């Protein structure tokens, strides 16, 4: 791909489908498989450090010669205060006791043991690896990073959950926005306000498409050709799909998580802050029910770092009540086929729908 290519030129060469960057679920194999279907694969780097980010990028490059997006968390780190330290210790003690009562033996890290990475070191790594598409969530890039990336010819894709956020991203010079509907699985990409907008995806998309002049990717509730056609008519240049691929051959979900996913009911899919301190849509369990109704939720990313060891132990014990399984509101068949086959079938269904 030429360095001067823009998002519209890119998406015209591909099927207008982006594989969602699902941190902890997306694998280099999934990204390559999405590319094989002539869709845009997205590698989830989350808040990894630069060294680990490069390692994942190199793994992916070995599997595909096509361009893929990389995705990072752009978060502001809360200042550590005495109040935060006290709450951290109380939360740590409560969660350790809750785990023990449920036959999970875990010692969570002390606050001083937690390391949080800033995204700026990832930006430098992404430029060094000559990645040409960067998507991001939880905020907006700083001006210096934007200029660095643009000088590298990198297409920038921001995430928004409101009109105000969309306009903020457009004004900052971001090339494309991913409008995340209320129905979407995983973490909400909100960054303007702590109170996330409870706006249905189609209403949000229609409103934003009328007021911004940059391309839109829509995410949230896309699981068949009908939903694709609906959002395309409302102004989306492409869609982003995640839940559709959760049970795919290349998914990073464990077998016990896949079984839980296949049994999920609509009323079990909730928004929760319990695991990370940020709202995310996933499957309700003992941990979410207990923590969401408590005073033991720290600001992101400290809650996320605190519960990481618990989730690791829960996975080792195949305990779905203490691990996060993110999923969107639209329950689908959750196919076990390869990501390539799932996406090619999706593309074929769209073509038939438009005949």
Order of alpha helices (4+ residues) and beta strands (2+ residues): alpha-beta-alpha-beta-alpha-beta-alpha-alpha-beta-alpha-beta-alpha-beta-beta-alpha-beta-alpha-beta-alpha-beta-beta-alpha-alpha-alpha
